[in-house]
């Protein structure tokens, strides 16, 4: 598949993988693997969230972000380095930049209900009292997307000629995050830094990201030839992309593609944009050392060995969410 032909990302059906039909499952695995070798993104339908659940989720998320800033800031705890609760406007910037992105967001994290010592690594979730349905709708999305992500990782494992359940124990009670994002209106574009954008170009930190459809256009991915292409998914689809951890684990066999959210036209800068990504992380002790069979004479080892927890800590410092 040539990059110049990739003016849209492949659309896949998770029901094919879950069907129990070996041919449908094998076809899904092959198409997913090829897409992740080439552009790093797919659109995925039958992920588990229905229209009613999605509408309620967005209604609750929008209700929170429409609260006054002082009300939202009651749910911000700087000591948590952005792990849970509200993160206010301009706090996060892309790696290598100092200008904050034009967004605010909220983090909903893992809840460990079984006896597992990893629960001591995770702070409690923070729930806004002003939006009673927020906890139920966001955590339903968390669990549903986590389940879809587990199946995507099983398909990836098969493509990589690993046991299908290779990732299962590594993501069980993993440090995954659901992040409702509000790209807030800019009433006076001249009052923000000239280089400020909704989300500067970056690769995601995690294994894979499952992104629910945004309320407005703006997401773009960078092809190998340097051209930026717009990414849009149908209302019943989510976008699923490779993150830096998976790229590192596979020694670059699977691609974490650089992407961004561009500002709208000047006359639309005073409008909101909402999106809700689910960042699928493993447990902190997972090794990201390159898989042996992904290191070859033609593809020598690119990165030093590191654990997922160490890598995440490095990136949170680079993004400005955590102090050294």
NUTOR-198162 format. One record per residue (C-alpha): residue in three letters; x, y, z; chain. Coordinates in steps of 0.5 Angstrom, whole numbers, always signed. Each point is the difference from the previous one (the first is absolute). Layout:
NUTOR-198162
+------+-------+-------+-------+------+
| code |     u |     v |     w | unit |
+------+-------+-------+-------+------+
|  ALA |     X |     Y |     Z |    A |
...
+------+-------+-------+-------+------+
end
This chain:
NUTOR-198162
+------+-------+-------+-------+------+
| code |     u |     v |     w | unit |
+------+-------+-------+-------+------+
|  UNK |    +0 |    +0 |    +0 |    A |
|  UNK |    +3 |    +7 |    -2 |    A |
|  UNK |    +0 |    +6 |    +4 |    A |
|  UNK |    -3 |    +4 |    -5 |    A |
|  UNK |    -6 |    -4 |    -1 |    A |
|  UNK |    -2 |    +1 |    +8 |    A |
|  UNK |    -5 |    +6 |    -1 |    A |
|  UNK |    -4 |    -4 |    +5 |    A |
|  UNK |    +1 |    -5 |    +5 |    A |
|  UNK |    -2 |    -7 |    +0 |    A |
|  UNK |    -7 |    -2 |    +3 |    A |
|  UNK |    -1 |    -6 |    +4 |    A |
|  UNK |    -5 |    -4 |    +4 |    A |
|  UNK |    +2 |    -3 |    +6 |    A |
|  UNK |    -6 |    -5 |    +0 |    A |
|  UNK |    +4 |    -3 |    -5 |    A |
|  UNK |    +5 |    -2 |    +5 |    A |
|  UNK |    -5 |    -2 |    +5 |    A |
|  UNK |    -4 |    -4 |    -5 |    A |
|  UNK |    +3 |    -7 |    +2 |    A |
|  UNK |    +1 |    +0 |    -8 |    A |
|  UNK |    +7 |    -2 |    -1 |    A |
|  UNK |    +0 |    +3 |    -7 |    A |
|  UNK |    -3 |    +7 |    +2 |    A |
|  UNK |    +5 |    +0 |    +6 |    A |
|  UNK |    +6 |    -1 |    -4 |    A |
|  UNK |    -2 |    +5 |    -5 |    A |
|  UNK |    -1 |    +5 |    +5 |    A |
|  UNK |    +7 |    -2 |    +3 |    A |
|  UNK |    +3 |    +1 |    -6 |    A |
|  UNK |    -3 |    +7 |    -2 |    A |
|  UNK |    +1 |    +3 |    +7 |    A |
|  UNK |    +7 |    -2 |    +0 |    A |
|  UNK |    +1 |    +3 |    -7 |    A |
|  UNK |    -3 |    +6 |    +2 |    A |
|  UNK |    +4 |    +1 |    +6 |    A |
|  UNK |    +7 |    -2 |    -4 |    A |
|  UNK |    -2 |    +6 |    -5 |    A |
|  UNK |    -4 |    +6 |    +3 |    A |
|  UNK |    -1 |    -3 |    +7 |    A |
|  UNK |    -8 |    +2 |    +0 |    A |
|  UNK |    -6 |    -4 |    -1 |    A |
|  UNK |    -8 |    +2 |    +1 |    A |
|  UNK |    -3 |    -5 |    +4 |    A |
|  UNK |    -8 |    -2 |    +0 |    A |
|  UNK |    -3 |    -5 |    +5 |    A |
|  UNK |    +4 |    +3 |    +5 |    A |
|  UNK |    -5 |    -1 |    +6 |    A |
|  UNK |    -3 |    +7 |    +1 |    A |
|  UNK |    -7 |    +1 |    -3 |    A |
|  UNK |    -3 |    +7 |    -2 |    A |
|  UNK |    -4 |    +1 |    +7 |    A |
|  UNK |    +6 |    -1 |    +4 |    A |
|  UNK |    +4 |    +4 |    -4 |    A |
|  UNK |    -5 |    +6 |    +0 |    A |
|  UNK |    +0 |    +0 |    +7 |    A |
|  UNK |    +7 |    -1 |    +1 |    A |
|  UNK |    +1 |    +7 |    -4 |    A |
|  UNK |    -6 |    +3 |    +3 |    A |
|  UNK |    +4 |    -1 |    +7 |    A |
|  UNK |    +7 |    +2 |    -2 |    A |
|  UNK |    -3 |    +6 |    -3 |    A |
|  UNK |    -4 |    +2 |    +6 |    A |
|  UNK |    +6 |    +0 |    +4 |    A |
|  UNK |    +5 |    +4 |    -5 |    A |
|  UNK |    -6 |    +5 |    +0 |    A |
|  UNK |    +1 |    +1 |    +7 |    A |
|  UNK |    +4 |    +7 |    +3 |    A |
|  UNK |    +7 |    -1 |    +0 |    A |
|  UNK |    +0 |    +1 |    +8 |    A |
|  UNK |    -5 |    -6 |    +0 |    A |
|  UNK |    +4 |    -4 |    -4 |    A |
|  UNK |    +7 |    +1 |    +3 |    A |
|  UNK |    -3 |    -3 |    +7 |    A |
|  UNK |    +1 |    -7 |    -4 |    A |
|  UNK |    +8 |    +2 |    -2 |    A |
|  UNK |    +5 |    -3 |    +5 |    A |
|  UNK |    +7 |    +2 |    -2 |    A |
|  UNK |    +3 |    -5 |    +4 |    A |
|  UNK |    -3 |    -5 |    -4 |    A |
|  UNK |    +4 |    +2 |    -6 |    A |
|  UNK |    -6 |    -1 |    -5 |    A |
|  UNK |    -2 |    -7 |    +2 |    A |
|  UNK |    -7 |    +2 |    +2 |    A |
|  UNK |    -5 |    +5 |    +0 |    A |
|  UNK |    +0 |    +7 |    -4 |    A |
|  UNK |    +6 |    +3 |    -3 |    A |
|  UNK |    -1 |    +7 |    -2 |    A |
|  UNK |    +2 |    +4 |    -6 |    A |
|  UNK |    +7 |    +0 |    -3 |    A |
|  UNK |    +3 |    -4 |    +5 |    A |
|  UNK |    +2 |    -6 |    -5 |    A |
|  UNK |    +5 |    +1 |    -6 |    A |
|  UNK |    +2 |    -4 |    -5 |    A |
|  UNK |    +7 |    -3 |    +1 |    A |
|  UNK |    +6 |    +5 |    -2 |    A |
|  UNK |    -5 |    +6 |    +0 |    A |
|  UNK |    -1 |    +5 |    +6 |    A |
|  UNK |    -7 |    +3 |    -3 |    A |
|  UNK |    -6 |    -3 |    +4 |    A |
|  UNK |    -5 |    -4 |    -5 |    A |
|  UNK |    -7 |    +4 |    +0 |    A |
|  UNK |    -4 |    -5 |    +4 |    A |
|  UNK |    -2 |    -2 |    +7 |    A |
|  UNK |    -2 |    -8 |    +2 |    A |
|  UNK |    -2 |    -5 |    +5 |    A |
|  UNK |    +4 |    -6 |    +2 |    A |
|  UNK |    -4 |    -6 |    +2 |    A |
|  UNK |    +4 |    -6 |    +2 |    A |
|  UNK |    +1 |    -8 |    +2 |    A |
|  UNK |    -4 |    -2 |    +5 |    A |
|  UNK |    +2 |    -7 |    +3 |    A |
|  UNK |    -5 |    -4 |    +4 |    A |
|  UNK |    +4 |    -6 |    +1 |    A |
|  UNK |    +5 |    -1 |    +4 |    A |
|  UNK |    +6 |    +2 |    -4 |    A |
|  UNK |    +6 |    +4 |    +3 |    A |
|  UNK |    +0 |    +4 |    -6 |    A |
|  UNK |    -6 |    +4 |    +3 |    A |
|  UNK |    +5 |    +4 |    +5 |    A |
|  UNK |    +3 |    +3 |    -6 |    A |
|  UNK |    -7 |    +3 |    -3 |    A |
|  UNK |    -3 |    +6 |    +4 |    A |
|  UNK |    -7 |    +0 |    +1 |    A |
|  UNK |    -5 |    +3 |    -6 |    A |
|  UNK |    -2 |    +7 |    +1 |    A |
|  UNK |    -8 |    +1 |    -2 |    A |
|  UNK |    -3 |    +7 |    -1 |    A |
|  UNK |    -6 |    +1 |    +5 |    A |
|  UNK |    -3 |    +5 |    -5 |    A |
|  UNK |    -1 |    -6 |    -5 |    A |
|  UNK |    -4 |    -6 |    +3 |    A |
|  UNK |    +1 |    -4 |    -6 |    A |
|  UNK |    +7 |    +1 |    -2 |    A |
|  UNK |    +3 |    -6 |    +4 |    A |
|  UNK |    -5 |    -5 |    -3 |    A |
|  UNK |    +1 |    +2 |    -7 |    A |
|  UNK |    +7 |    +1 |    +0 |    A |
|  UNK |    +2 |    -6 |    +4 |    A |
|  UNK |    -5 |    -4 |    -5 |    A |
|  UNK |    +4 |    +3 |    -6 |    A |
|  UNK |    +7 |    -2 |    +4 |    A |
|  UNK |    -2 |    -7 |    +1 |    A |
|  UNK |    -3 |    -1 |    -7 |    A |
|  UNK |    +6 |    +3 |    -4 |    A |
|  UNK |    +4 |    -4 |    +5 |    A |
|  UNK |    -3 |    -6 |    -3 |    A |
|  UNK |    +1 |    +2 |    -7 |    A |
|  UNK |    +7 |    +2 |    +1 |    A |
|  UNK |    +1 |    -7 |    +3 |    A |
|  UNK |    -2 |    -4 |    -6 |    A |
|  UNK |    +4 |    +5 |    -5 |    A |
|  UNK |    +6 |    -2 |    +4 |    A |
|  UNK |    -2 |    -7 |    -1 |    A |
|  UNK |    +0 |    +1 |    -7 |    A |
|  UNK |    +6 |    +4 |    +0 |    A |
|  UNK |    +4 |    -6 |    +4 |    A |
|  UNK |    -3 |    -5 |    -6 |    A |
|  UNK |    +3 |    +4 |    -5 |    A |
|  UNK |    +7 |    +1 |    +4 |    A |
|  UNK |    +0 |    -8 |    +0 |    A |
|  UNK |    -1 |    +0 |    +8 |    A |
|  UNK |    -5 |    -4 |    +4 |    A |
|  UNK |    -7 |    +4 |    -1 |    A |
|  UNK |    +0 |    +1 |    +7 |    A |
|  UNK |    +7 |    +3 |    +1 |    A |
|  UNK |    -3 |    +7 |    +2 |    A |
|  UNK |    -5 |    -3 |    +5 |    A |
|  UNK |    +4 |    +0 |    +6 |    A |
|  UNK |    +4 |    +7 |    -2 |    A |
|  UNK |    -7 |    +4 |    +0 |    A |
|  UNK |    -4 |    -3 |    +5 |    A |
|  UNK |    -1 |    +5 |    +5 |    A |
|  UNK |    +5 |    +5 |    -5 |    A |
|  UNK |    +1 |    +7 |    +1 |    A |
|  UNK |    -5 |    +2 |    -5 |    A |
|  UNK |    -4 |    +7 |    +0 |    A |
|  UNK |    -6 |    +2 |    -3 |    A |
|  UNK |    +1 |    +8 |    -2 |    A |
|  UNK |    -6 |    +4 |    -2 |    A |
|  UNK |    +3 |    +6 |    -3 |    A |
|  UNK |    -3 |    +7 |    -1 |    A |
|  UNK |    +3 |    +4 |    -5 |    A |
|  UNK |    -2 |    +7 |    +2 |    A |
|  UNK |    -3 |    +6 |    -4 |    A |
|  UNK |    +5 |    +5 |    -1 |    A |
|  UNK |    -4 |    +7 |    +0 |    A |
|  UNK |    +6 |    +4 |    -2 |    A |
|  UNK |    +5 |    -4 |    -4 |    A |
|  UNK |    +5 |    +6 |    +0 |    A |
|  UNK |    +1 |    -1 |    +8 |    A |
|  UNK |    +3 |    -7 |    -1 |    A |
|  UNK |    +7 |    -2 |    -2 |    A |
|  UNK |    +1 |    +0 |    -7 |    A |
|  UNK |    +2 |    -7 |    +0 |    A |
|  UNK |    -5 |    -2 |    +5 |    A |
|  UNK |    -4 |    -6 |    -3 |    A |
|  UNK |    -6 |    -5 |    +2 |    A |
|  UNK |    +5 |    -6 |    +1 |    A |
|  UNK |    +7 |    +1 |    -3 |    A |
|  UNK |    +3 |    -6 |    -4 |    A |
|  UNK |    +2 |    -6 |    +4 |    A |
|  UNK |    +0 |    -7 |    +1 |    A |
|  UNK |    -4 |    -3 |    +5 |    A |
|  UNK |    +3 |    -3 |    +6 |    A |
|  UNK |    -3 |    -7 |    +1 |    A |
|  UNK |    -1 |    -6 |    -3 |    A |
|  UNK |    -7 |    +1 |    -4 |    A |
|  UNK |    -5 |    +6 |    +0 |    A |
|  UNK |    -7 |    -1 |    -1 |    A |
|  UNK |    -3 |    +7 |    -2 |    A |
|  UNK |    -7 |    +1 |    +0 |    A |
|  UNK |    -3 |    +5 |    -6 |    A |
|  UNK |    +1 |    +7 |    +1 |    A |
|  UNK |    -5 |    +5 |    +0 |    A |
|  UNK |    +4 |    +4 |    -5 |    A |
|  UNK |    +5 |    -1 |    -6 |    A |
|  UNK |    +7 |    +2 |    +2 |    A |
|  UNK |    +4 |    -7 |    +1 |    A |
|  UNK |    +6 |    -1 |    -5 |    A |
|  UNK |    +5 |    -5 |    -1 |    A |
|  UNK |    +7 |    +0 |    -3 |    A |
|  UNK |    +2 |    -5 |    -6 |    A |
|  UNK |    +7 |    -2 |    -1 |    A |
|  UNK |    +0 |    +5 |    -6 |    A |
|  UNK |    -1 |    +6 |    +5 |    A |
|  UNK |    -7 |    +1 |    -2 |    A |
|  UNK |    -5 |    +1 |    +5 |    A |
|  UNK |    -7 |    -3 |    -2 |    A |
|  UNK |    -7 |    +1 |    +4 |    A |
|  UNK |    -2 |    -6 |    +4 |    A |
|  UNK |    -8 |    -1 |    +1 |    A |
|  UNK |    -4 |    -5 |    +2 |    A |
|  UNK |    -7 |    -2 |    -1 |    A |
|  UNK |    -5 |    +1 |    +6 |    A |
|  UNK |    +0 |    -7 |    +2 |    A |
|  UNK |    +8 |    -1 |    +0 |    A |
|  UNK |    +6 |    +1 |    +4 |    A |
|  UNK |    +7 |    +2 |    -2 |    A |
|  UNK |    +5 |    -5 |    +2 |    A |
|  UNK |    +7 |    +2 |    +0 |    A |
|  UNK |    +7 |    -3 |    +2 |    A |
|  UNK |    +4 |    +4 |    +6 |    A |
|  UNK |    +7 |    +1 |    +1 |    A |
|  UNK |    +0 |    -6 |    +5 |    A |
|  UNK |    -2 |    -5 |    -5 |    A |
|  UNK |    +5 |    +3 |    -5 |    A |
|  UNK |    +5 |    -1 |    +5 |    A |
|  UNK |    -2 |    -7 |    +1 |    A |
|  UNK |    +0 |    -2 |    -7 |    A |
|  UNK |    +7 |    +4 |    -2 |    A |
|  UNK |    -4 |    +4 |    -5 |    A |
|  UNK |    -4 |    -6 |    -3 |    A |
|  UNK |    -6 |    +3 |    +2 |    A |
|  UNK |    -1 |    +8 |    -1 |    A |
|  UNK |    -1 |    +5 |    +5 |    A |
|  UNK |    -2 |    +6 |    -5 |    A |
|  UNK |    +0 |    +7 |    +1 |    A |
|  UNK |    -6 |    +4 |    +1 |    A |
|  UNK |    -3 |    +6 |    +2 |    A |
|  UNK |    -7 |    +4 |    +1 |    A |
|  UNK |    +1 |    +6 |    -4 |    A |
|  UNK |    -4 |    +7 |    +1 |    A |
|  UNK |    -6 |    +1 |    -4 |    A |
|  UNK |    -1 |    +6 |    -4 |    A |
|  UNK |    +0 |    +7 |    +3 |    A |
|  UNK |    -7 |    +1 |    +0 |    A |
|  UNK |    -1 |    -7 |    +4 |    A |
|  UNK |    +5 |    +1 |    +5 |    A |
|  UNK |    -6 |    +2 |    +5 |    A |
|  UNK |    -3 |    -7 |    -1 |    A |
|  UNK |    +1 |    -6 |    +5 |    A |
|  UNK |    +3 |    -7 |    -2 |    A |
|  UNK |    -1 |    -6 |    +4 |    A |
|  UNK |    +4 |    -6 |    -1 |    A |
|  UNK |    +1 |    -6 |    +5 |    A |
|  UNK |    +6 |    -5 |    -1 |    A |
|  UNK |    +1 |    -6 |    +4 |    A |
|  UNK |    +8 |    -1 |    +1 |    A |
|  UNK |    +1 |    -7 |    +1 |    A |
|  UNK |    +6 |    -1 |    +5 |    A |
|  UNK |    +3 |    -7 |    +2 |    A |
|  UNK |    +2 |    -1 |    +8 |    A |
|  UNK |    +6 |    +4 |    +2 |    A |
|  UNK |    +5 |    -6 |    +0 |    A |
|  UNK |    -1 |    -2 |    -7 |    A |
|  UNK |    +6 |    +0 |    -4 |    A |
|  UNK |    +0 |    +4 |    -6 |    A |
|  UNK |    +7 |    -4 |    -2 |    A |
|  UNK |    +0 |    -1 |    -8 |    A |
|  UNK |    -3 |    -7 |    -2 |    A |
|  UNK |    +5 |    -4 |    -2 |    A |
|  UNK |    -3 |    -2 |    -6 |    A |
|  UNK |    -1 |    +7 |    -2 |    A |
|  UNK |    +8 |    +1 |    +0 |    A |
|  UNK |    +3 |    -2 |    -6 |    A |
|  UNK |    +6 |    +2 |    -4 |    A |
|  UNK |    -4 |    +4 |    -5 |    A |
|  UNK |    -4 |    +3 |    +7 |    A |
|  UNK |    +5 |    +1 |    +5 |    A |
|  UNK |    -2 |    +2 |    +7 |    A |
|  UNK |    -2 |    +7 |    +1 |    A |
|  UNK |    -1 |    +1 |    +7 |    A |
|  UNK |    +3 |    -1 |    +7 |    A |
|  UNK |    -4 |    -5 |    +4 |    A |
|  UNK |    -5 |    +3 |    +5 |    A |
|  UNK |    -6 |    -1 |    +4 |    A |
|  UNK |    -7 |    +3 |    -2 |    A |
|  UNK |    +0 |    +3 |    +7 |    A |
|  UNK |    +7 |    +4 |    -1 |    A |
|  UNK |    -2 |    +2 |    -7 |    A |
|  UNK |    -7 |    +3 |    +2 |    A |
|  UNK |    +4 |    +4 |    +5 |    A |
|  UNK |    +5 |    +2 |    -5 |    A |
|  UNK |    -6 |    +3 |    -4 |    A |
|  UNK |    -4 |    +3 |    +5 |    A |
|  UNK |    +6 |    +4 |    +2 |    A |
|  UNK |    +1 |    +2 |    -8 |    A |
|  UNK |    -7 |    +2 |    +0 |    A |
|  UNK |    +0 |    +5 |    +6 |    A |
|  UNK |    -5 |    -4 |    +4 |    A |
|  UNK |    +5 |    -3 |    +5 |    A |
|  UNK |    +6 |    +4 |    +3 |    A |
|  UNK |    +7 |    -4 |    +0 |    A |
+------+-------+-------+-------+------+
end
